[in-house]
Amino acid sequence: MANQSSPSPIYCVSFNQDNSGFAISWKNSFKIFDSTTGRLCYERAAGAFVIVEMLYSSDLLAIVGAGEQASLSPRRLCLFKTTTGSPLRELNFLTSILAVRMNKKRLVVVLLEKTFVYDLNTLVMLDTIDTVPNPKGLCAFSPCLEACYLAVPASVTKGSVLVYNVMDLQSHNAHRSPLAAIALSSNGMYIATASEQGTLIRVHLVSEATKSFSFRRGTYPSTIYSLSFGPSTELPDILVATSSSGSIHAFSLRLAINQRSKRSTSFLGSVLPDSVSDALDPAHHHVLHNAVSSGIRSYAVVRKIDKLEGSSSPSQFTSLRATVSVITYNGYFQEYTLSINNKNESSWTLEREFNLLSITTTR
Protein backbone atom coordinates (compact mmCIF):
# COMPACT_ATOMS: atom_id res chain seq x y z
CA MET A 1 0.00 0.00 0.00
CA ALA A 2 1.20 3.51 -0.78
CA ASN A 3 2.45 5.73 2.02
CA GLN A 4 -0.50 7.78 3.27
CA SER A 5 1.04 9.47 6.29
CA SER A 6 1.44 12.90 4.70
CA PRO A 7 -0.68 15.83 5.94
CA SER A 8 -4.10 16.21 4.38
CA PRO A 9 -4.12 18.45 1.28
CA ILE A 10 -7.79 17.74 0.47
CA TYR A 11 -10.43 20.39 1.21
CA CYS A 12 -13.49 18.30 0.43
CA VAL A 13 -14.62 14.90 -0.88
CA SER A 14 -18.09 14.01 -2.17
CA PHE A 15 -19.68 11.20 -4.16
CA ASN A 16 -22.70 11.86 -6.36
CA GLN A 17 -26.14 10.45 -5.58
CA ASP A 18 -25.59 7.00 -7.14
CA ASN A 19 -21.85 6.84 -6.30
CA SER A 20 -20.94 6.67 -10.00
CA GLY A 21 -18.72 9.74 -9.70
CA PHE A 22 -16.93 11.77 -7.07
CA ALA A 23 -15.38 15.20 -6.60
CA ILE A 24 -12.36 16.40 -4.66
CA SER A 25 -11.03 19.90 -4.03
CA TRP A 26 -7.49 20.87 -3.12
CA LYS A 27 -5.23 23.94 -3.18
CA ASN A 28 -6.52 25.98 -6.15
CA SER A 29 -8.67 23.51 -8.11
CA PHE A 30 -11.36 20.86 -8.01
CA LYS A 31 -11.63 17.61 -9.97
CA ILE A 32 -14.45 15.28 -11.02
CA PHE A 33 -13.73 11.55 -11.44
CA ASP A 34 -15.58 8.51 -12.75
CA SER A 35 -15.81 6.01 -9.86
CA THR A 36 -15.75 2.93 -12.08
CA THR A 37 -12.77 3.75 -14.29
CA GLY A 38 -10.93 6.33 -12.19
CA ARG A 39 -10.95 8.63 -15.22
CA LEU A 40 -10.59 12.35 -14.60
CA CYS A 41 -13.71 13.81 -16.21
CA TYR A 42 -13.35 17.51 -15.38
CA GLU A 43 -10.86 19.84 -13.72
CA ARG A 44 -11.08 23.53 -12.98
CA ALA A 45 -8.24 25.59 -11.54
CA ALA A 46 -10.23 28.45 -10.05
CA GLY A 47 -9.22 28.59 -6.39
CA ALA A 48 -9.94 26.56 -3.26
CA PHE A 49 -13.43 25.19 -2.59
CA VAL A 50 -14.79 23.63 0.60
CA ILE A 51 -17.91 22.19 -1.08
CA VAL A 52 -18.24 20.57 -4.50
CA GLU A 53 -21.54 18.69 -4.87
CA MET A 54 -22.54 16.82 -8.03
CA LEU A 55 -26.04 16.15 -9.37
CA TYR A 56 -25.68 12.55 -10.56
CA SER A 57 -23.51 12.68 -13.73
CA SER A 58 -25.00 15.90 -15.07
CA ASP A 59 -23.07 19.09 -15.81
CA LEU A 60 -24.54 20.87 -12.75
CA LEU A 61 -22.38 21.41 -9.66
CA ALA A 62 -23.00 23.25 -6.41
CA ILE A 63 -19.73 24.82 -5.26
CA VAL A 64 -18.73 26.96 -2.27
CA GLY A 65 -15.39 28.74 -1.95
CA ALA A 66 -12.97 28.35 0.95
CA GLY A 67 -12.68 32.10 1.44
CA GLU A 68 -9.01 32.25 0.54
CA GLN A 69 -9.84 34.62 -2.32
CA ALA A 70 -12.28 37.52 -2.05
CA SER A 71 -14.31 36.19 -4.99
CA LEU A 72 -14.77 32.77 -3.35
CA SER A 73 -16.71 33.59 -0.20
CA PRO A 74 -17.80 30.66 2.02
CA ARG A 75 -21.15 32.47 2.29
CA ARG A 76 -21.87 32.22 -1.44
CA LEU A 77 -23.30 29.15 -3.19
CA CYS A 78 -22.68 28.96 -6.90
CA LEU A 79 -24.60 26.63 -9.21
CA PHE A 80 -21.99 25.93 -11.86
CA LYS A 81 -22.24 24.36 -15.35
CA THR A 82 -19.21 22.32 -16.35
CA THR A 83 -20.21 22.34 -20.03
CA THR A 84 -20.03 26.13 -20.25
CA GLY A 85 -17.50 26.71 -17.47
CA SER A 86 -19.63 29.52 -16.08
CA PRO A 87 -21.98 30.18 -13.12
CA LEU A 88 -25.67 29.52 -13.63
CA ARG A 89 -27.01 31.14 -10.44
CA GLU A 90 -25.65 32.31 -7.09
CA LEU A 91 -27.18 32.36 -3.61
CA ASN A 92 -25.72 34.48 -0.82
CA PHE A 93 -26.13 33.86 2.92
CA LEU A 94 -25.33 35.75 6.11
CA THR A 95 -23.08 33.03 7.53
CA SER A 96 -20.78 30.35 6.12
CA ILE A 97 -22.29 27.44 4.22
CA LEU A 98 -21.41 24.17 5.96
CA ALA A 99 -23.06 21.60 3.68
CA VAL A 100 -25.04 21.37 0.44
CA ARG A 101 -27.17 18.46 -0.80
CA MET A 102 -29.14 18.02 -4.03
CA ASN A 103 -31.44 15.68 -5.85
CA LYS A 104 -33.45 16.20 -9.03
CA LYS A 105 -36.09 18.28 -7.23
CA ARG A 106 -34.56 19.87 -4.16
CA LEU A 107 -31.52 21.87 -3.07
CA VAL A 108 -30.61 21.88 0.64
CA VAL A 109 -28.20 24.40 2.18
CA VAL A 110 -26.97 23.88 5.77
CA LEU A 111 -25.73 26.79 7.88
CA LEU A 112 -24.70 26.86 11.54
CA GLU A 113 -28.23 27.23 12.95
CA LYS A 114 -30.48 27.17 9.88
CA THR A 115 -31.15 24.84 6.98
CA PHE A 116 -32.78 26.12 3.79
CA VAL A 117 -34.80 24.03 1.32
CA TYR A 118 -35.12 25.24 -2.29
CA ASP A 119 -36.83 24.04 -5.41
CA LEU A 120 -33.82 23.12 -7.55
CA ASN A 121 -35.40 24.12 -10.85
CA THR A 122 -36.67 27.57 -9.83
CA LEU A 123 -34.48 28.26 -6.76
CA VAL A 124 -37.61 29.37 -4.91
CA MET A 125 -37.08 29.00 -1.16
CA LEU A 126 -39.60 26.46 0.12
CA ASP A 127 -38.77 26.35 3.81
CA THR A 128 -36.34 27.38 6.53
CA ILE A 129 -35.57 24.91 9.31
CA ASP A 130 -34.21 26.28 12.58
CA THR A 131 -31.66 23.84 13.99
CA VAL A 132 -29.40 23.55 17.01
CA PRO A 133 -25.83 24.76 16.43
CA ASN A 134 -24.34 22.42 13.85
CA PRO A 135 -20.72 23.52 13.35
CA LYS A 136 -19.77 20.34 11.46
CA GLY A 137 -22.65 20.73 9.01
CA LEU A 138 -23.89 17.22 9.83
CA CYS A 139 -26.73 16.14 7.57
CA ALA A 140 -27.95 13.23 5.47
CA PHE A 141 -30.16 13.43 2.39
CA SER A 142 -31.98 10.75 0.42
CA PRO A 143 -32.00 11.23 -3.37
CA CYS A 144 -35.18 9.13 -3.65
CA LEU A 145 -38.12 11.38 -4.58
CA GLU A 146 -40.69 8.98 -3.11
CA ALA A 147 -39.01 9.05 0.32
CA CYS A 148 -37.07 12.29 0.12
CA TYR A 149 -35.85 12.79 3.67
CA LEU A 150 -33.33 15.18 5.20
CA ALA A 151 -31.76 14.37 8.58
CA VAL A 152 -30.16 17.10 10.70
CA PRO A 153 -29.22 17.35 14.40
CA ALA A 154 -32.16 18.22 16.66
CA SER A 155 -30.38 18.49 20.01
CA VAL A 156 -26.87 19.21 21.24
CA THR A 157 -27.15 17.47 24.62
CA LYS A 158 -29.36 14.50 23.72
CA GLY A 159 -27.99 13.84 20.26
CA SER A 160 -31.39 13.46 18.61
CA VAL A 161 -31.97 13.67 14.85
CA LEU A 162 -34.74 15.55 13.07
CA VAL A 163 -35.99 13.70 9.99
CA TYR A 164 -37.71 16.06 7.57
CA ASN A 165 -39.58 15.28 4.34
CA VAL A 166 -38.41 17.95 1.88
CA MET A 167 -41.14 17.14 -0.66
CA ASP A 168 -44.18 17.70 1.60
CA LEU A 169 -42.17 19.98 3.95
CA GLN A 170 -43.10 18.13 7.13
CA SER A 171 -41.10 16.90 10.09
CA HIS A 172 -41.31 13.14 10.31
CA ASN A 173 -39.61 11.72 13.38
CA ALA A 174 -36.79 12.39 15.78
CA HIS A 175 -34.48 9.48 16.53
CA ARG A 176 -32.49 9.68 19.74
CA SER A 177 -28.92 8.51 19.52
CA PRO A 178 -25.48 9.99 20.33
CA LEU A 179 -24.65 11.86 17.17
CA ALA A 180 -21.32 12.02 15.33
CA ALA A 181 -22.34 10.94 11.81
CA ILE A 182 -25.60 10.42 9.90
CA ALA A 183 -26.50 8.52 6.71
CA LEU A 184 -29.75 7.78 4.89
CA SER A 185 -30.24 4.81 2.59
CA SER A 186 -30.76 5.66 -1.07
CA ASN A 187 -34.40 4.58 -0.85
CA GLY A 188 -35.01 6.82 2.18
CA MET A 189 -36.24 3.93 4.34
CA TYR A 190 -33.35 3.63 6.80
CA ILE A 191 -31.17 6.02 8.75
CA ALA A 192 -27.86 5.24 10.45
CA THR A 193 -26.28 7.24 13.26
CA ALA A 194 -22.92 6.92 15.00
CA SER A 195 -22.31 7.46 18.69
CA GLU A 196 -20.15 10.35 19.82
CA GLN A 197 -17.60 7.85 21.12
CA GLY A 198 -17.72 5.92 17.86
CA THR A 199 -18.33 2.62 19.65
CA LEU A 200 -21.92 2.06 18.49
CA ILE A 201 -23.57 2.30 15.07
CA ARG A 202 -27.37 2.34 15.11
CA VAL A 203 -29.77 1.76 12.23
CA HIS A 204 -33.40 2.92 12.38
CA LEU A 205 -36.49 2.59 10.28
CA VAL A 206 -37.36 6.15 9.22
CA SER A 207 -41.06 5.29 9.56
CA GLU A 208 -40.56 4.27 13.19
CA ALA A 209 -39.06 6.46 15.93
CA THR A 210 -37.36 3.41 17.41
CA LYS A 211 -33.96 1.81 17.12
CA SER A 212 -33.85 -1.14 14.76
CA PHE A 213 -30.32 -2.44 15.20
CA SER A 214 -27.25 -1.64 17.23
CA PHE A 215 -23.80 -2.64 15.98
CA ARG A 216 -20.69 -2.35 18.15
CA ARG A 217 -17.77 -0.97 16.15
CA GLY A 218 -15.25 -1.46 18.94
CA THR A 219 -14.45 -0.96 22.60
CA TYR A 220 -12.14 2.05 22.40
CA PRO A 221 -13.38 5.50 21.31
CA SER A 222 -12.81 6.46 17.69
CA THR A 223 -14.19 9.25 15.52
CA ILE A 224 -16.55 8.02 12.81
CA TYR A 225 -15.70 9.81 9.56
CA SER A 226 -18.33 8.36 7.23
CA LEU A 227 -21.35 6.04 7.04
CA SER A 228 -22.73 4.56 3.82
CA PHE A 229 -25.50 2.07 3.04
CA GLY A 230 -25.23 -0.33 0.14
CA PRO A 231 -27.55 0.33 -2.82
CA SER A 232 -30.94 -1.37 -2.45
CA THR A 233 -34.63 -0.87 -3.12
CA GLU A 234 -35.45 -2.48 0.23
CA LEU A 235 -33.22 -3.18 3.22
CA PRO A 236 -29.55 -2.62 2.29
CA ASP A 237 -27.32 -5.67 2.68
CA ILE A 238 -24.34 -3.72 3.97
CA LEU A 239 -23.55 -0.60 6.00
CA VAL A 240 -19.95 0.65 5.82
CA ALA A 241 -18.16 3.02 8.21
CA THR A 242 -14.69 4.57 8.34
CA SER A 243 -13.05 5.81 11.53
CA SER A 244 -9.99 7.59 12.88
CA SER A 245 -8.46 4.21 13.75
CA GLY A 246 -7.78 3.71 10.03
CA SER A 247 -10.11 0.70 9.77
CA ILE A 248 -13.05 0.10 7.44
CA HIS A 249 -16.07 -1.50 9.10
CA ALA A 250 -18.85 -3.36 7.28
CA PHE A 251 -22.04 -4.50 9.02
CA SER A 252 -24.34 -7.17 7.56
CA LEU A 253 -27.85 -5.75 7.84
CA ARG A 254 -29.66 -8.37 5.80
CA LEU A 255 -28.06 -11.26 7.66
CA ALA A 256 -29.16 -9.64 10.91
CA ILE A 257 -32.70 -9.38 9.53
CA ASN A 258 -32.69 -13.07 8.61
CA GLN A 259 -31.64 -14.05 12.12
CA ARG A 260 -34.25 -11.81 13.69
CA SER A 261 -36.97 -13.24 11.46
CA LYS A 262 -36.44 -16.67 12.99
CA ARG A 263 -37.85 -15.26 16.22
CA SER A 264 -40.93 -13.67 14.70
CA THR A 265 -43.19 -14.21 11.72
CA SER A 266 -44.20 -10.54 11.44
CA PHE A 267 -42.27 -7.99 9.37
CA LEU A 268 -41.81 -5.58 12.27
CA GLY A 269 -40.80 -8.47 14.47
CA SER A 270 -38.06 -9.30 12.01
CA VAL A 271 -36.83 -5.71 11.94
CA LEU A 272 -37.10 -4.55 15.54
CA PRO A 273 -34.97 -6.24 18.21
CA ASP A 274 -36.58 -7.58 21.38
CA SER A 275 -34.89 -4.85 23.34
CA VAL A 276 -33.79 -1.48 22.01
CA SER A 277 -30.60 -1.89 24.04
CA ASP A 278 -29.61 -5.09 22.18
CA ALA A 279 -26.34 -5.00 20.27
CA LEU A 280 -26.14 -7.51 17.45
CA ASP A 281 -23.68 -10.37 17.35
CA PRO A 282 -20.08 -9.40 16.45
CA ALA A 283 -20.29 -11.97 13.64
CA HIS A 284 -22.19 -9.33 11.66
CA HIS A 285 -19.15 -7.04 11.81
CA HIS A 286 -16.48 -7.40 9.10
CA VAL A 287 -13.48 -5.15 9.65
CA LEU A 288 -10.44 -4.31 7.55
CA HIS A 289 -7.69 -3.05 9.84
CA ASN A 290 -5.08 -0.46 8.80
CA ALA A 291 -6.74 0.35 5.49
CA VAL A 292 -5.76 3.99 6.03
CA SER A 293 -3.10 5.49 8.26
CA SER A 294 -4.49 6.23 11.71
CA GLY A 295 -5.86 9.76 12.01
CA ILE A 296 -6.17 10.34 8.25
CA ARG A 297 -9.76 11.26 7.45
CA SER A 298 -11.46 8.99 4.92
CA TYR A 299 -14.79 8.64 3.14
CA ALA A 300 -16.16 5.28 1.96
CA VAL A 301 -19.22 4.29 -0.07
CA VAL A 302 -20.67 0.95 -1.16
CA ARG A 303 -20.92 1.32 -4.93
CA LYS A 304 -22.19 -2.11 -5.90
CA ILE A 305 -23.59 -5.33 -4.40
CA ASP A 306 -23.53 -8.70 -6.17
CA LYS A 307 -25.08 -11.72 -4.49
CA LEU A 308 -26.21 -15.26 -5.23
CA GLU A 309 -29.70 -16.06 -3.99
CA GLY A 310 -30.08 -19.20 -1.90
CA SER A 311 -32.24 -22.04 -3.11
CA SER A 312 -34.31 -22.34 0.04
CA SER A 313 -35.68 -18.81 0.26
CA PRO A 314 -35.42 -15.56 -1.71
CA SER A 315 -34.28 -13.84 1.49
CA GLN A 316 -31.29 -16.17 1.83
CA PHE A 317 -28.06 -15.83 -0.14
CA THR A 318 -25.07 -18.09 -0.45
CA SER A 319 -22.52 -15.35 -0.96
CA LEU A 320 -22.21 -11.59 -1.30
CA ARG A 321 -19.65 -9.38 -2.99
CA ALA A 322 -19.56 -5.64 -2.28
CA THR A 323 -17.52 -3.02 -4.11
CA VAL A 324 -16.32 -0.43 -1.58
CA SER A 325 -14.66 2.79 -2.74
CA VAL A 326 -12.57 4.82 -0.30
CA ILE A 327 -11.13 8.32 -0.67
CA THR A 328 -8.58 9.57 1.85
CA TYR A 329 -8.06 13.22 2.64
CA ASN A 330 -4.39 12.97 1.75
CA GLY A 331 -5.38 12.27 -1.84
CA TYR A 332 -5.68 8.51 -2.41
CA PHE A 333 -8.44 6.46 -4.02
CA GLN A 334 -8.84 2.81 -3.01
CA GLU A 335 -11.30 0.20 -4.21
CA TYR A 336 -11.90 -2.99 -2.24
CA THR A 337 -13.97 -6.09 -2.82
CA LEU A 338 -15.61 -7.40 0.34
CA SER A 339 -16.65 -11.05 -0.04
CA ILE A 340 -18.93 -12.75 2.50
CA ASN A 341 -19.71 -16.45 2.04
CA ASN A 342 -22.65 -18.53 3.25
CA LYS A 343 -20.83 -19.20 6.55
CA ASN A 344 -20.55 -15.45 7.18
CA GLU A 345 -16.79 -15.62 6.62
CA SER A 346 -15.39 -12.50 5.00
CA SER A 347 -12.33 -11.36 3.08
CA TRP A 348 -11.17 -7.97 1.79
CA THR A 349 -9.26 -7.60 -1.47
CA LEU A 350 -7.63 -4.34 -2.60
CA GLU A 351 -8.47 -4.12 -6.31
CA ARG A 352 -6.80 -0.80 -7.11
CA GLU A 353 -5.24 2.26 -5.53
CA PHE A 354 -3.92 5.49 -7.01
CA ASN A 355 -3.01 9.04 -6.09
CA LEU A 356 -5.78 11.41 -7.14
CA LEU A 357 -3.55 14.47 -6.95
CA SER A 358 -1.08 13.11 -9.51
CA ILE A 359 -3.75 12.87 -12.24
CA THR A 360 -3.66 16.18 -14.10
CA THR A 361 -5.31 15.54 -17.47
CA THR A 362 -8.51 13.83 -18.58
CA ARG A 363 -8.05 10.48 -20.21
Summary of the structure (lengths in Angstrom):
residues: 363
radius of gyration: 19.9
end to end distance: 24.1
largest distance: 63.8
contacts: 1219
relative contact order: 0.11
helix: 6%
strand: 48%
